[in-house]
Amino acid sequence: MDTLLAVNGTLMRGLELNNNLLAAGARFVREARTAPVYRLWSIGDRHPAMLRVATGGAAITVEVWSVPDAGLAGILRQEPPGLCIGKVQLEDGSEVLGVLGEPILCEGQREITAHGGWRAYVSARGATKARAATKD
């Protein structure tokens, strides 16, 4: 049996930890957005952490993957400390399991909710670095 899993960072296609999904036999299903009840933080610019909030949330871009149940625990064990699996509400009203962050992990980190997702943040960060390099 498979479980739908929403990922919002380095597990996404082409990113650093995507091979963890592929090694577990996971299959990409679709791109999606969460319901507008989440905030996103950059954890040391290495990976994001997404939290559900009561107010001030936004829709965050995610990828939905179909993961064999036998591989789900292995994926979680390979995630960075402070990330966990919980229920995530999608914009279309459905609910799937997803990667979330523990609140303490986000303390003192950069909030990136306004970017709408990890890829957009990484792209914007790269553009900022490129502009800075051309000014030198």
Secondary structure, DSSP 8 states (H G I E B T S, - for coil): -EEEEEE-STTSTTSTTHHHHHHTT-EEEEEEEB-S-EEEEEETTTEEEEEE-SSS-B--EEEEEEEEHHHHHHHHHTS-TTEEEEEEEBTTS-EEEEEEE-HHHHTTSEE-GGGSSHHHHHHHHHHHHHHHHHH-
